[in-house]
Amino acid sequence: MRYISSRGQCPAVDFETAVMTGLAPDGGLYIPSTFPRLTEGDLKRLQDASFVEVAATVLKPFVTPSLDEQELEAMLDKAWESFRLDTVTYLRPLQDAWLLELFHGPTFAFKDVALQLLGHIFDHFLAKRQRSATVLGATSGDTGSAAIAGCRGRKQLRIVILHPHERTSLIQRRQMTTITDANVTNLALRGDFDDCQAIVKELFGDPVARNEYGLTAVNSINIARVLAQMVYYVQSSVQLWKRFGQAIDFCVPTGNFGDILAGHWARVMGAPIGRLVIATNQNDILSRLFEQGRYETDEVSQSLSPSMDIQVSSNFERLLYELGQGDPHWVRTQMTALYKNGGFSLGEAATDKLRRGFAAGRCDDTQTLAEIKKTFVNDGVTLDPHTAVARAVARNHQTTAPMVILATAHPAKFPGAVQKATGQPPTTPQALKQVLDGEERFEVIEANAQAVRAVLQGLSTATKLG
């Protein structure tokens, strides 16, 4: 498999280079040059397969020849050992839908699924190259703790995570900042997630900084993140396809567009997936896109679902490449307009294509609280605010097809919202209780690349001196 940049101004690369580079040298995002197809025989075989077995089938064509079959299987056997369920994920029936629980990993969020695997991939390639690297990432809440959990204590990795100061939940922050491994650095930026993400992209776009600090990416700009997330779409869709004999719809709480893009790519591979419904909170750039055919940023509004408090959805650029018929010049034109003017119009043809494969809806904080209460009363299930956004939006997009709602975080990570909605706090696992007692370690800095660069320089100097 070869990977091409969405902006088309650098050579195609193999899986190893795409993963270790993160962002393409021209500022674009790596995309598979082709998508292998799952045969009908594959789909039937995978109906009763384990998560690891599904992962091996789905991922093998994307990692070859950078990883051989034995190397991939060895990583997959280890990747999800820390999960509380042997099945990794869990499909929970609701009265009129299904809940795909993705929060049974070490940090109680869906990002553990991909990031536990990514840590092993980094280790393998760094050992092969006999060098170390600095993982630089931005988080709106859950990516940071999941990335740290996947990278902490690894001898050849240093990890630096940027989060928006006072814009995550208490537990989300403390899951990052109470980790005291020597290779972990947490930076709280005086800004929002879009500021954090923009700084990461700026530093990756600077070849001097990238080489001097040995930067690699952990956000969903890293192609491995999106590929790994395809696995649970394939597994859940074939399981329900066996039961219902028809394509399965999915509703996904969406901020940076990586998770729902994974669902789309699984659909392109031939998984029995029907519509993909994008669920946004009041930071509704994606739902407005469906209404107006225009992608236009606005001010970020703090919400009860902070991981979705995003205006610039990085992974949408990967879909943009597809909507533009694989024309990188068109993608560059649209992205330039976004950076210079704050938005761009898709055009009639691209908008029509988008609407054929996706739908979208919006849910504000009042509706989120109402949905948490409704599901709690009707189904006896407690939802976190992000999942509640998707549950509420899904109600407006249900057809005769089975609907799966992605449950992306454990409700105990957002106790304030749950208690406000239901009148009682969620049950808190012991592992989450412990983070409330640990000593925090993080630095508050200004939201600019110069401030982050100074921290990276200090870490680099300290390592050399050591």
Number of C-alpha atoms within 10 A of each C-alpha: 18 20 23 21 25 28 25 21 16 14 12 19 19 17 22 21 15 24 25 22 20 27 24 28 19 16 20 26 26 29 21 22 14 12 15 14 15 17 12 11 8 16 22 14 13 20 19 14 15 14 20 19 17 21 23 18 14 23 16 16 16 22 19 16 14 15 18 12 14 9 12 19 17 11 19 20 13 13 22 24 14 15 19 14 13 13 13 21 22 18 18 14 12 15 8 11 19 21 22 21 21 22 25 24 24 21 28 26 24 24 27 30 26 24 28 28 20 23 21 20 21 24 18 16 18 16 11 9 9 9 11 19 21 22 24 26 27 28 24 28 26 28 26 29 29 26 29 31 21 25 26 18 16 18 12 16 22 27 26 24 26 28 31 25 20 13 22 25 20 16 20 26 26 22 26 29 25 19 22 17 13 12 19 24 23 25 24 22 23 18 17 25 29 22 20 27 22 17 22 23 21 15 19 25 17 13 11 11 16 18 12 12 21 20 27 25 25 33 28 24 24 24 25 27 24 22 24 22 25 26 25 22 27 28 26 23 28 27 21 20 20 15 10 12 12 17 20 24 24 30 32 28 30 27 29 24 23 25 25 28 22 22 27 22 20 26 23 15 18 18 27 24 23 19 22 25 27 24 30 28 34 20 25 26 22 29 21 18 19 19 13 12 20 17 20 20 21 13 10 17 15 18 18 24 27 23 25 28 28 29 22 28 18 21 22 16 22 23 19 21 22 17 19 18 11 16 15 19 15 17 24 19 12 20 19 14 15 17 12 10 11 14 19 20 16 19 11 10 10 16 18 14 13 19 16 10 13 18 19 24 24 21 22 17 18 10 16 29 23 17 25 28 23 19 19 16 12 10 13 11 15 24 29 24 32 30 30 32 34 30 29 24 27 25 13 10 17 18 10 8 17 19 26 30 28 26 30 27 24 27 27 22 25 24 21 17 24 25 16 14 21 19 11 12 17 20 11 13 12 8 12 18 13 12 20 15 10 14 11 17 15 19 14 14 17 14 23 17 17 12 13 21 15 11 17 20 14 12 18 17 12 10 10 8 7 6
